[in-house]
C-alpha cells in the first residue's frame, strides 16, 4: 500500500522566516495531495491541496510543489506568524475501486517564535 | 452552513465493551470516511462510505464496522474494545467517493479505553 514519509518531525522558525515541510510517497498512482493543519485539540483543517496534473499551487503565504517523477511534494509557508504554530500533515490520495484512500504522513510540529 | 459534526465529544469505555460513534456530513456531501488518530500520529484510514455502501476499508480488524444512513450520516461501531483502541476518531465528508476530492474533518470523538 501507499507509504508517506514526512520531514522534519519538528521545526522551529523565527517569526517572519519561511518554513518548508517535505513529504515523499511510494505509489505512483497517487493523484491528489492535501495538506492539513491541526491545532492542539482541534480537527485537521485543509489548508491547501494539489492534484497530480499540476506542479505548483499558491494561496497567499502558502505554496505547495509536486514532483511526480521523484514522488515528493513540499509545503512552503512564507512570512510565518505565531498563529501558524500547529502540527501539519501531508497526505497522498489514491482513487481505487470507486473510493478514495488517503494516507497521511506522521506530521510536523511547527513552532513560530515571536 | 454547518460543518461536519460528530458525537459524542468524549467517551470512556472499559475493555471488552462496545462503542458507537456518530457523524453528520456537510450538507450535500454524500461520502463519509472514518479515521483513527493515535496521539502523535497522523490519521489512519478505516472506512469510506458512499450512498450507503462501503466503498473502501483500511487495515483494521473486523471488530470495526460502520454504516451510512439515507441522510448520509454515519455510525462507526467498535466491538470488544482493547486498550489500543484509545484514540481520536475522526469523520471526514466529501462530495463523492472516487476521484480526487477535498475531505473536511469533524471535531472528532476522543475515546479512552480503560
Interface residues (C-beta under 8 A of the other chain):
Chain A: X1 X4 X6 X31 X32 X34 X36 X42 X43 X44 X45 X46 X49 X51 X52 X89 X91 X93 X95 X96 X97 X98 X99 X100 X101 X102 X103 X104 X105 X106 X107
Chain B: X4 X31 X33 X40 X41 X42 X43 X44 X45 X48 X50 X55 X56 X58 X59 X90 X94 X97 X98 X99 X100 X101 X102 X103 X104 X105 X106 X107 X108
